[in-house]
Amino acid sequence: MNIGLLSVSMNVYSTKRIAEEADKLGHYIERVDHTKCSVKLGKGKPQIFLGDEEITNEFDAIIPRIGAKVSRHGAAIVKQFEMNGVFSTARSLSIIRARNKVRTLQIMARKGIPIPETLFSINPDNIKEQIKLLGGAPVIIKLQEGTQGLGVILAETKKSAKSIIDTFYKMDTSILIQKYIEESNGEDIRIFVVGNKIVASMKRTSEVGEFRSNVHRGGATEKVKLSAKEKFMALNAAKHIGLGVAGVDLIRSKKGPLLIEVNASPGLQGIEAATGVNIAKEIILYVERNGRRRRK
């Protein structure tokens, strides 16, 4: 198969690993920098260009690895490939859904998947009441489109929470506020879903003095055994967002597992190292099962 790997750099571990496994399995794979792509509409059929090279019909399938800063443009490029009949491991709408934490949590709540108590607002006049609705401080404050733990703040007192929230509102920055789950103790679980199966899962534990457990924040990782409910939640979360490849993040609370995020471009480095699972190969096998060779 001819596979387009949408990524800004081949120096990224996940991009490199996916390309390696595609090559081992006998496929042609080309990195496509989606930030250098353009779409031409209007006269004749829509065309996709990489620089001045037309790539409209070059690929049987694409694997999007779209970063947060260019998610809208990246999703628009993915959409055009989809409209041209190219299989994608992540639909354009799903990329946009997963990037926005509020949208993800709204979908999860509607589908009955447990999430932490969450509030979003833009009203600076009743911040005290907003904090009270979540049971008071401490609370977690998150940027709606943050990633890798960036834009996630623990406000330990009502005074600090009010000050931080007020600042974000006045900067017209979209945030959400969540109840702090103390018993999660700086730990979360990353579950890697490919197609309709869980291929790997790991527990991430934060450094001392750091409540965020992301690997990019220095968190430690280890393989973890999932409960039946955690497996059910992860598979259904990926399905409801519409992702063929997804990283689903849960925390464990006294009331059971709670979903906190679904990632459309989950990193491979930490979880492959922690579990020993060849996730990159699983992604290529998924593309093989679902992509179709296109007649040139």
WOTA-V617968 format. One record per run of one state. SS is the DSSP state (alpha for helix, beta for strand, coil for the rest). FROM is the first residue (numbers start at 1). TO is the last residue. If there is no record, write none. Layout:
BEGIN
SS_FROM_TO ; SS_FROM_TO
END
This chain:
BEGIN
coil_1_1 ; beta_2_6 ; coil_7_12 ; alpha_13_24 ; coil_25_27 ; beta_28_32 ; coil_33_33 ; alpha_34_36 ; beta_37_40 ; coil_41_46 ; beta_47_50 ; coil_51_52 ; beta_53_54 ; coil_55_60 ; beta_61_64 ; coil_65_67 ; alpha_68_83 ; coil_84_86 ; beta_87_88 ; coil_89_89 ; beta_90_90 ; coil_91_91 ; alpha_92_99 ; coil_100_100 ; alpha_101_110 ; coil_111_114 ; beta_115_115 ; coil_116_117 ; beta_118_119 ; coil_120_126 ; alpha_127_133 ; coil_134_138 ; beta_139_143 ; coil_144_151 ; beta_152_155 ; coil_156_157 ; alpha_158_170 ; coil_171_174 ; beta_175_179 ; coil_180_181 ; alpha_182_184 ; coil_185_186 ; beta_187_194 ; coil_195_196 ; beta_197_205 ; coil_206_214 ; alpha_215_217 ; coil_218_219 ; beta_220_223 ; coil_224_227 ; alpha_228_241 ; coil_242_242 ; beta_243_243 ; coil_244_244 ; beta_245_253 ; coil_254_255 ; beta_256_263 ; coil_264_268 ; alpha_269_275 ; coil_276_278 ; alpha_279_290 ; coil_291_296
END
